Amino acid sequence: MNMKKLAAALALSAIFVAAAHAQVTVKAIKAGRLVDVAAGTVLKDQLIVITGERITAVGPASSTNVPAGAEVIDLSAQTVLPGLIDMHVHLTDDPMQQGYSALGISDVRSALHGVKAARLTLDAGFTTVRNVGASGFGDVALRDAINDGDIPGPRMRTAGYAIGIQGGHCDNNLLPAEYKVKGPGVADGPWEARAKVREMAKYGADVIKMCASGGVLSKGDEPGAQQYTLEEMKAIVEEAHKLGRRVAAHAHGASSIRDAILAGVDSVEHASMIDDEGIKLARDKGTWLVMDIYNDDFILQEGEKAGMLPEAIEKERAVGQLQRDNFKKAVKGGAKIAFGTDAGVYPHGDNARQFFYMTKYGMTPMQAIQAATIHAADLLGWKDRVGSLAAGKYADIIAVDGDPAADAALLTKVRFVMKGGVVVRR
């Protein structure tokens, strides 16, 4: 009988402990300025109320009440924005281990590097990323570890292996023929490509990345050369969409960009050589462009030290400035552009350096901020949860000194980071 009473007491105690841990914290942020990315305006003297991991109210401080018992965070001297989003990262890639030196990096080591990169990215104010390619499904493991609370990092959407043709940008072309090495993402022909999409989905990919053209940092191919055919690209897109996955197409050359858009991809990555036809097609079809126009600096200045192939550096010299000029044309042409940097080619945490170039090549500071917030959230399919400061969305919030709507380069100096209602940097 005493044992039954003891068991009942322990059960009741467990219930009380669980209830205590389940208590939802309430916070209130006083924002001196708040960037309303949906309206494209900056509001003054705002209050953000956060319950648990979600925003429950946003409004003028004069008419929005601070809930009783709420923790007050005073950012009245700063500008508050939604957490930033980078739509093209490789968190498990070490930018200083490129070319042949990368052959000595195991999948496990890459995943462990991703732990460091995830923290650097989050501290820089990027609370959400789309990881478009990783070896050994290291990005999937990283995403799951972050979601489980094991390590700090941004929210992630992951691709697993990028899918491409044999000998193409997404294959491993560094070893001689006797090693018989073929990249795990290689798929030739429509049905093999469909099977590879299914494989990526099976092992946890949220998004499908395909290589429609050659690349800059790969060996033995040209950025402007189309690799997948229109038929193969259509098969990949159809299979991915059927499985509820969006498709990002690595495409530098004009023909590969055109066919990727015609195939129905959700975004074109890099788009270095996009022409007037491609810009018009992207605008008319509503296809997003994700153009990484900062990393040219790092490749040309530090590429040799990082172990990049000499041919890769030469290819970057040929396309880097062209990509920036075409970014300006795409902005002027009305194409939809989301923020993406190719982090992992340059050091993680430096993502915001791209804002300077986005404003230099045609965007207003507000347009650049929107590309990294509400527009990126739209491409991600998460517009209902991230990308703006509104009731019901995750409390992913950053703050900077000054007015980034006047100078977006201020976003390189983030002073405050909150993810899901938890302060991770202050």
Residue pairs with C-beta under 8 A, 6 or more apart in sequence:
24 51
24 52
25 51
25 52
25 71
25 421
26 49
26 50
26 51
26 67
26 69
26 70
26 71
27 49
27 50
27 70
27 71
27 72
27 73
27 395
27 421
28 47
28 48
28 49
28 50
28 66
28 67
28 70
28 71
28 72
28 73
29 47
29 48
29 50
29 72
29 73
29 75
29 80
29 397
29 418
30 46
30 47
30 61
30 72
30 73
30 74
30 75
30 76
31 45
31 46
31 47
31 48
31 75
31 76
31 78
31 79
31 80
31 399
32 44
32 45
32 75
32 76
32 77
32 78
32 79
32 80
33 42
33 43
33 44
33 46
33 78
33 79
33 80
33 403
34 42
34 43
34 44
34 46
34 48
34 58
34 79
34 80
34 81
34 389
35 42
35 79
35 80
35 81
35 82
35 366
35 369
35 404
35 405
36 42
36 43
36 388
36 389
37 81
37 82
37 366
37 369
37 370
37 373
37 374
37 387
37 388
37 389
38 374
38 388
38 390
40 366
40 370
42 79
42 403
42 405
43 60
45 60
45 61
45 62
45 76
46 58
46 59
46 60
46 61
46 64
46 80
47 57
47 58
47 59
47 60
47 61
47 64
47 66
48 55
48 57
48 58
48 80
48 389
48 395
48 397
49 55
49 56
49 57
49 58
49 64
49 66
49 67
49 70
50 56
50 395
50 418
50 421
51 421
52 421
53 394
53 395
53 420
53 421
53 422
54 391
54 392
54 393
54 394
54 395
54 421
55 389
55 390
55 391
55 392
55 393
55 394
55 395
56 391
56 392
57 64
57 391
58 64
58 389
58 390
58 391
66 72
73 423
75 399
75 416
77 401
78 399
78 400
78 401
78 415
78 416
79 399
79 400
79 401
79 402
79 403
79 404
79 405
80 389
80 397
80 398
80 399
81 369
81 373
81 389
81 397
81 398
81 399
81 400
81 404
81 411
82 373
82 374
82 386
82 387
82 388
82 389
82 393
82 396
82 397
82 398
83 125
83 126
83 127
83 128
83 154
83 373
83 386
83 396
83 397
83 398
83 417
83 418
83 419
84 124
84 125
84 126
84 127
84 128
84 339
84 351
84 352
84 372
84 373
84 398
84 411
85 126
85 127
85 128
85 129
85 130
85 338
85 339
85 372
85 373
85 376
85 377
85 380
85 386
85 387
86 121
86 126
86 128
86 129
86 130
86 339
86 340
86 341
86 343
86 351
86 372
86 376
87 129
87 130
87 248
87 267
87 290
87 338
87 339
87 340
87 376
87 379
87 380
88 130
88 132
88 248
88 269
88 290
88 292
88 340
88 341
88 342
88 343
89 121
89 129
89 130
89 131
89 132
89 340
89 341
89 342
89 343
89 344
89 348
89 351
90 131
90 132
90 133
90 134
90 342
90 343
90 344
90 345
91 114
91 117
91 118
91 121
91 129
91 131
91 134
91 139
91 142
91 153
91 156
91 343
91 344
91 348
92 110
92 111
92 113
92 114
92 117
92 131
92 134
92 135
92 138
92 139
92 142
92 344
93 110
93 113
93 117
93 134
93 344
93 345
94 102
94 105
94 110
94 113
94 344
95 298
95 306
95 344
95 345
95 346
95 347
95 348
96 305
96 306
96 307
96 347
97 104
97 105
97 306
97 307
98 217
98 303
98 306
98 307
98 308
98 309
98 312
99 174
99 217
99 306
99 307
99 308
99 309
99 312
100 174
100 307
100 309
101 307
102 307
103 174
103 175
105 113
107 135
107 136
107 138
108 136
108 138
110 134
110 135
110 136
110 138
111 134
111 136
111 138
111 141
111 142
114 134
114 138
114 139
114 142
115 142
115 145
115 151
115 153
116 348
117 343
117 344
117 348
117 349
118 142
118 146
118 151
118 152
118 153
118 154
118 156
119 151
119 152
119 153
120 347
120 348
120 349
121 129
121 153
121 154
121 343
121 348
121 349
121 351
122 152
122 153
122 154
122 417
122 419
122 424
122 425
123 349
123 414
123 417
123 424
123 425
124 349
124 350
124 351
124 352
124 414
125 352
125 398
125 400
125 411
125 414
125 417
126 154
126 351
126 352
127 154
127 155
127 386
127 396
127 398
127 417
127 419
128 154
128 155
128 156
128 376
128 377
128 380
128 382
128 386
128 396
129 154
129 155
129 156
129 157
129 343
130 156
130 157
130 158
130 159
130 207
130 248
130 340
130 380
131 139
131 142
131 143
131 156
131 157
131 158
131 159
132 159
132 162
132 207
132 209
132 248
132 250
132 269
133 139
133 159
133 160
133 161
133 162
133 170
133 185
133 209
134 140
134 142
134 158
134 159
134 160
134 161
135 161
135 184
137 160
137 161
137 203
137 204
139 156
139 158
139 159
139 160
140 158
140 160
140 203
140 204
140 205
142 151
142 153
142 156
142 158
143 156
143 157
143 158
143 204
143 206
144 204
145 151
145 153
146 152
146 153
146 154
146 155
146 156
152 424
154 419
155 386
155 394
155 396
155 419
157 206
157 207
157 380
158 204
158 205
158 206
158 207
159 200
159 205
159 206
159 207
159 208
159 209
159 248
160 185
160 200
160 203
160 204
160 205
161 170
161 183
161 184
161 185
161 200
162 170
162 185
162 209
162 210
162 211
162 250
163 170
163 185
163 186
163 187
163 193
163 196
163 197
163 200
163 208
163 209
163 210
163 211
163 236
164 170
164 171
164 183
164 185
164 186
164 187
164 210
164 211
164 227
164 228
164 250
165 171
165 186
165 187
165 188
165 211
165 227
165 228
165 232
166 182
166 186
166 188
167 173
167 220
167 221
168 186
168 211
168 214
168 218
168 221
168 227
169 211
169 213
169 214
169 215
169 218
169 221
169 227
169 250
170 183
170 185
170 186
170 210
170 211
170 218
170 250
171 182
171 183
171 185
171 186
171 218
172 181
172 182
172 183
173 218
173 219
173 220
173 221
174 219
175 181
185 196
185 200
186 196
187 193
187 195
187 196
189 232
190 231
190 232
190 234
190 235
191 235
193 210
193 228
193 232
193 235
193 236
193 239
194 235
194 236
194 238
194 239
197 208
197 236
197 239
197 240
197 243
197 245
198 239
198 243
200 208
200 245
201 208
201 240
201 243
201 245
205 245
206 245
207 245
207 246
207 247
207 248
208 236
208 240
208 245
208 246
208 247
208 248
209 247
209 248
209 249
209 250
209 269
210 228
210 233
210 236
210 247
210 248
210 249
210 250
210 265
211 227
211 228
211 249
211 250
212 226
212 227
212 228
212 233
212 249
212 250
212 251
212 256
212 257
212 259
212 260
213 223
213 224
213 225
213 226
213 227
213 250
213 251
213 252
213 253
213 256
213 257
214 221
214 222
214 223
214 224
214 225
214 227
214 252
214 253
215 221
215 223
215 250
215 252
216 223
216 252
216 299
216 312
216 315
216 316
216 319
217 299
217 308
217 309
217 312
217 345
218 312
219 309
219 311
219 312
221 227
222 253
222 315
223 252
223 253
223 270
223 272
223 273
223 315
223 318
223 319
224 252
224 253
224 254
224 273
225 253
225 256
226 253
226 255
226 256
226 259
227 256
228 236
228 256
228 259
229 259
230 259
230 262
230 263
233 249
233 259
233 260
233 263
233 265
234 263
234 264
236 247
236 263
237 247
237 263
237 264
237 265
238 264
240 246
240 247
241 247
241 264
246 266
246 267
246 379
246 381
247 264
247 265
247 266
247 267
248 265
248 266
248 267
248 268
248 269
248 290
249 256
249 260
249 263
249 265
249 267
249 268
249 269
250 269
250 270
251 257
251 260
251 268
251 269
251 270
251 271
252 270
252 271
252 272
252 273
252 319
253 272
253 273
254 273
254 274
254 275
254 277
254 278
257 268
257 271
257 273
257 274
257 278
257 282
258 277
258 278
258 281
260 268
261 268
261 278
261 281
261 282
261 285
261 287
262 281
264 285
265 287
266 287
266 288
266 379
267 287
267 288
267 289
267 290
267 338
267 379
268 274
268 282
268 287
268 288
268 289
268 290
269 290
269 292
269 340
270 290
270 291
270 292
270 323
270 342
271 278
271 289
271 290
271 291
271 323
271 326
271 330
272 291
272 319
272 322
272 323
272 326
273 319
273 322
273 323
273 326
274 282
274 289
274 326
274 329
274 330
276 329
276 333
279 329
279 330
279 333
279 335
280 333
281 287
282 288
282 289
282 330
282 335
282 336
283 333
283 334
283 335
283 336
286 336
287 335
287 336
288 336
288 337
288 338
288 375
288 379
289 330
289 335
289 336
289 337
289 338
290 337
290 338
290 339
290 340
290 379
291 323
291 326
291 327
291 330
291 337
291 340
292 323
292 340
292 341
292 342
292 345
292 354
293 323
293 324
293 327
293 354
293 357
293 358
293 361
294 341
294 346
294 350
294 353
294 354
294 356
294 357
295 341
295 342
295 345
295 346
296 316
296 320
296 321
296 323
296 324
297 346
297 353
298 345
298 346
298 347
299 308
299 312
299 313
299 316
299 320
299 345
299 346
300 313
300 316
300 317
300 320
302 346
303 312
303 313
303 316
304 310
304 313
324 357
324 361
325 361
327 337
327 357
327 358
327 361
327 362
328 361
328 362
330 337
331 337
331 361
331 362
331 363
331 367
332 362
336 375
337 363
337 371
337 375
338 371
338 372
338 375
338 376
338 378
338 379
339 354
339 358
339 368
339 371
339 372
339 375
339 376
340 376
341 351
341 354
343 350
343 351
346 353
350 412
352 409
352 411
352 412
352 414
353 412
355 365
355 368
355 369
355 372
355 408
355 409
355 411
355 412
356 408
356 409
358 367
358 368
358 371
358 408
359 365
359 368
359 408
359 409
363 371
365 404
365 405
365 406
365 407
365 408
366 405
368 408
369 404
369 405
369 408
369 411
373 387
373 388
374 383
374 387
374 388
375 387
376 387
377 383
377 385
377 386
377 387
377 388
378 387
380 386
380 387
384 392
384 393
385 393
385 394
386 393
386 394
386 396
387 393
389 397
394 419
394 420
394 421
395 418
395 419
395 420
395 421
396 418
396 419
396 420
397 416
397 417
397 418
398 414
398 416
398 417
398 418
399 414
399 415
399 416
400 410
400 411
400 413
400 414
400 415
401 410
401 413
401 415
402 410
403 410
404 410
404 411
414 425
415 425
415 426
416 423
416 425
416 426
417 423
417 424
417 425
417 426
418 424
